[in-house]
Amino acid sequence: MKSGPGNGGAIYSSNSLTVLNCSFLNNKAIGGPAHYWPPFVARDLGGNAYGGAVYLEGANAGFTNATFFQNTALGADGVYGATGGDAAGGTIYSPVRFAFAGEAGQTYAVQASTNLTDWTSYSTNTIPSSGVLEIQLDNASDPMGVFFRSQKQ
């Protein structure tokens, strides 16, 4: 048996979401605790936790002038040797999409930084004819809690 999930420490949304001039500080999504019911010896799984600050379920979101700091997702421990719950998206759990405007046909580097001083290349892309490049970050493998910019190459 698996305990209940903890989704979205501050916001859980299945609709469109617009956030303006807001800070998300020290929010936590915590999976439900595993339980033991005597006289049965049950191996109960800890609950999953997703989106320490924001959990988006098939929703579009826009964040303008939003600050995220020390938000966490914590899966609960299991009991009697059962595995604990998964945790993902310490800040936001949802694929995150960015749109960068640029000159069609030109190559731009998308760069990431944790301190706005040191930048590393995240990807290099050619701007399509629409003049807008869209990039999606997946929670499992892409960096979160960083700043992004684009630079013409």
N, C-alpha and C positions, 0 to 999 in steps of 0.2 A: 504494500500500500504506500502511496506517496502523499505527503502532506501538501497543502495548498501553496500556490506560488505567491511571491511578493513582487508586484509589478508597478513600477512608477512611484518612487518615493515622494514626489511632489505632484506629478500629473500623470494620469492614465487617460488616454484619449483614443477613441475610434473614429473621431470626426476631424475635420480640418482644425488646425491650431495656429493661432498667430500670437506671438509673444513680443511685446515691445517694452524696452527699458526695464528689464527685470533681472534679478539675481537669484540664482539657485545655489544655496550654500548649505553644505553638510546634510543633504538629504540621503536617505537610505531606503533601498528596497531589500527586504529580508524575507527569505523563503520561510514557509511555515515549519515549525519544529516537528521532528519525528516523535511518535508516541509509542508507548508500550502498555498493553492492556493485559494484566495478569488474569487468569493463570496461563494465558497463551504466551509463548515465546515467539514474538513476531519480529521479522526483520523489516522495519519501517524506514522508508527513504525520506530524507529531508527534502523540503520543498525548494523549487527553483526560485531565482531572483533575477529580474531583468529591469534595467533602466533605473539607476539610482535616483536620478532627477525626473526623467521623462520616459514614459513607455508609450509608443505610438503603434497602434494596431491597424495597419492598412490606411493610415491617415497621412495627409500632407501637412507639413508644418513650416512656418516661417519664423525665424528668430532674428530680431533686429536689436542691436545694442543689448545683448543678453550675456550675462557672466555666469560661468559654471565653475564652482570651486569645491573640491573635496566631497563629491557625491559618489556613493558606492552601492554596489549590488552584492549581497551576501547570500549564497545558498546555504540552507540549514544543514546541520550534521545529521547523519543517519544514526540508527541505534542497532545494537547487536550485530555489528559487522556489515550493515547495509550501507550503501554509498550515500554520500551527501548530495544535496541539490546543486544543480549547475548555477553559474552566475555569469552574466554577460551585460555589456553596456553600462559601465559604471556611471556614466553621465546620461546618455541617451541610448535607448534600445530601439533601433529602427534603422533601416538603411538611410544614410544621410546623403542628400544630393546638393551639389553646389553648381551654380551656373556662372561661367566667366564669359564676359563679352570681349571680343577681339576682332582683328582684321581677318576676314575670311581667307583661307588658304595659307595663312601664316602659322608658324610653329610657336607654341607657347609652352613654357615649363610651369607646371604647378609645383609650388614649393611649400614645405611645411616647416614650422618652427615652434618651439615650446617657450621661447623667450623674446621673440620679435627682433632678435639680433642675429642669431645663427640660423641660416636657412639651408635645408637639404632638398634635393629634387625628389618629388613624389612621383611625378609622371611627366612625360612630354607628349604633347598632342597638337594636331593640326586643327585649326578652327574651321568648322564646316561652313557651307555657303550661307547658313542662317546668321552667322556672326556670333553665335552663342554655343559655347562648349559646356556640356553637362557631364559631371563626374559623380559617380555614386560610391560611397564608402560603405563597406560591409563591416558590421561590428566585430566579427570573428577575427579578421586579419588586418584591418586598417587602423591606423593610429587615431585615437580620440584624445581630447584635451589639448589640441594643438591649434595653431593659427595657420591659415592657408593664404597664399597669394599666387598670382600668375604673372609671368614675365615673358615678354616677347624675346625670342631667341635670334 
